[in-house]
Amino acid sequence: MRLSEYTDYTLRVLMYCAAHRERLVTIGELAEQHGLSKNHLMKVVNDLARQGLIETTRGRGGGLRLLKEAGSIVIGDVVRATETDFRLVECFDRSTNTCTLTPSCRLKHLFDRALKDYFAALDGATLADMTTGLPPPRRRAGRSAPGGGASVAVALPVKRGARPAGGHGATGR
């Protein structure tokens, strides 16, 4: 399973804000720190503000900060809110399933169990767990390609698709 860059950026923003609770963080600072586009980060920040995870202050001296305590932000909830497709195999979506093996296949059950275990692990971790005890990241000396350099999360791109029934998350990206 691979996570989208959008989820990666979301986790980076949250982790950076958690590591700098004592002050407002700017989008420019985040962009420089992680070598990411300010435009992409603005979309992430807007979504996080709509979800009530961060608060933003506009204008000179503005920025963003966590609205909730890091210990109350569950990583599994963040991933569910940002990813759009958890269908690991075709047969996870009954409306588009054309697999002829479905009636007797046990692979779907294996993947279903793996996905549940994946979310059980993510649901057992909070943002505080991901940032407690970590030194604040150093600023990079120069720009590099998006997703490169010293980051606190891994870029894991994935093709976006339809959300399964009962899923969570923002749309329109």
Phi, psi and omega per residue, in radians:
M1 nan 2.424 3.114
R2 -2.159 2.478 3.089
L3 -1.663 2.672 3.131
S4 -1.272 2.780 3.040
E5 -1.036 -0.612 -3.132
Y6 -1.034 -0.766 3.099
T7 -1.137 -0.739 3.098
D8 -1.008 -0.852 -3.138
Y9 -1.090 -0.683 3.122
T10 -1.065 -0.810 3.132
L11 -1.145 -0.664 3.097
R12 -1.077 -0.792 3.137
V13 -1.057 -0.848 -3.125
L14 -1.090 -0.759 -3.121
M15 -1.150 -0.700 3.133
Y16 -1.148 -0.753 3.110
C17 -1.112 -0.687 3.123
A18 -1.146 -0.614 3.135
A19 -1.320 -0.254 -3.113
H20 -2.205 0.822 -3.098
R21 -1.041 -0.429 -3.020
E22 -1.334 -0.100 -3.066
R23 -2.672 2.946 3.023
L24 -1.348 2.509 3.106
V25 -1.923 2.462 3.129
T26 -1.783 2.744 3.076
I27 -1.118 -0.670 3.101
G28 -1.054 -0.721 3.103
E29 -1.108 -0.778 3.111
L30 -1.089 -0.760 -3.131
A31 -1.071 -0.768 3.142
E32 -1.182 -0.774 -3.101
Q33 -1.039 -0.743 -3.021
H34 -1.854 -0.017 3.139
G35 1.149 0.666 -3.093
L36 -1.979 2.795 3.110
S37 -1.219 2.357 3.072
K38 -1.075 -0.639 3.141
N39 -1.088 -0.766 3.097
H40 -1.097 -0.757 -3.122
L41 -1.136 -0.612 3.114
M42 -1.105 -0.667 3.077
K43 -1.105 -0.781 3.129
V44 -1.070 -0.855 -3.109
V45 -1.074 -0.738 3.102
N46 -1.062 -0.752 3.105
D47 -1.117 -0.763 3.138
L48 -1.115 -0.634 3.089
A49 -1.181 -0.739 3.102
R50 -1.084 -0.576 3.128
Q51 -1.387 -0.146 3.133
G52 1.396 0.347 3.140
L53 -1.587 -0.513 3.100
I54 -2.318 2.805 2.991
E55 -2.052 2.574 -3.118
T56 -2.113 2.573 3.071
T57 -2.219 2.165 -3.121
R58 -1.510 2.877 3.013
G59 1.539 -3.085 -3.131
R60 -1.044 2.296 -3.118
G61 1.399 0.101 -3.131
G62 -1.455 -3.115 3.141
G63 2.854 -2.697 -3.127
L64 -2.438 2.737 3.093
R65 -2.688 2.800 3.089
L66 -1.101 2.381 3.083
L67 -1.595 -0.515 3.125
K68 -1.872 2.810 3.033
E69 -1.189 2.461 -3.115
A70 -1.003 -0.559 -3.140
G71 -1.236 -0.232 3.135
S72 -1.760 -0.036 3.136
I73 -1.696 1.907 -3.079
V74 -1.523 2.234 -3.098
I75 -1.023 -0.698 3.116
G76 -1.042 -0.678 3.111
D77 -1.146 -0.690 3.124
V78 -1.118 -0.783 -3.136
V79 -1.124 -0.751 3.110
R80 -1.079 -0.625 -3.097
A81 -1.323 -0.339 -3.077
T82 -1.907 -0.439 3.129
E83 -1.478 2.695 -3.089
T84 -2.006 -0.159 -3.040
D85 -2.646 2.059 3.085
F86 -1.987 0.353 3.076
R87 -1.378 1.845 -3.118
L88 -1.354 -0.517 3.109
V89 -2.423 2.810 -3.063
E90 -0.914 -0.708 -3.020
C91 -1.256 -0.077 3.067
F92 -1.220 -0.318 3.133
D93 -2.002 1.781 -3.088
R94 -1.036 -0.543 -3.072
S95 -1.261 -0.401 -3.124
T96 -2.065 0.052 -3.085
N97 -1.219 2.154 3.066
T98 -2.150 0.175 -3.101
C99 -1.183 2.235 -3.125
T100 -1.363 -0.214 -3.136
L101 -1.528 -0.162 -3.031
T102 -0.858 -0.786 -3.076
P103 -1.039 -0.544 -3.069
S104 -2.100 0.064 -3.033
C105 -1.388 2.367 3.097
R106 -1.785 -0.141 -3.120
L107 -1.088 -0.705 3.128
K108 -0.993 -0.731 -3.116
H109 -1.165 -0.642 3.096
L110 -1.122 -0.834 3.132
F111 -1.141 -0.650 3.104
D112 -1.083 -0.769 3.122
R113 -1.135 -0.703 3.129
A114 -1.100 -0.725 3.122
L115 -1.133 -0.715 3.097
K116 -1.119 -0.716 3.099
D117 -1.142 -0.677 3.096
Y118 -1.013 -0.867 -3.136
F119 -1.243 -0.530 3.063
A120 -1.077 -0.711 3.103
A121 -1.156 -0.795 3.139
L122 -1.155 -0.635 3.134
D123 -1.248 -0.308 3.116
G124 -1.544 0.059 -3.108
A125 -2.172 2.469 3.083
T126 -1.957 2.959 3.074
L127 -1.044 -0.628 3.102
A128 -1.084 -0.679 3.103
D129 -1.074 -0.548 -3.085
M130 -1.476 -0.225 -3.044
T131 -2.186 -0.310 -3.114
T132 -1.129 2.265 3.099
G133 1.477 -0.069 3.110
L134 -1.533 2.379 3.033
P135 -1.225 2.619 3.086
P136 -1.028 2.436 -3.125
P137 -1.130 2.569 3.086
R138 -1.421 2.609 3.051
R139 -1.219 2.519 3.121
R140 -1.385 2.571 -3.121
A141 -1.204 -0.677 -3.115
G142 -2.479 3.062 3.137
R143 -1.366 2.581 3.006
S144 -2.403 3.139 -3.122
A145 -1.105 2.589 3.107
P146 -0.923 2.368 3.108
G147 1.516 -0.103 -3.124
G148 -1.656 3.103 3.032
G149 1.403 -2.815 -3.051
A150 -1.468 1.688 3.113
S151 -2.110 2.914 -3.133
V152 -1.806 0.070 3.079
A153 -2.488 2.821 -3.098
V154 -1.774 2.390 3.076
A155 -1.351 2.120 -3.103
L156 -2.293 1.404 -3.068
P157 -1.177 2.650 3.099
V158 -2.639 2.650 3.071
K159 -1.250 2.313 3.130
R160 -1.434 2.542 3.125
G161 -2.542 -2.888 -3.103
A162 -1.308 2.576 3.112
R163 -1.443 2.383 3.089
P164 -1.195 2.767 3.132
A165 -1.004 2.403 3.112
G166 1.474 0.078 -3.138
G167 -1.351 2.976 3.140
H168 -2.094 2.836 2.934
G169 2.359 2.881 3.121
A170 -1.438 2.673 3.110
T171 -2.169 3.076 3.047
G172 1.573 0.309 3.084
R173 -1.699 nan nan
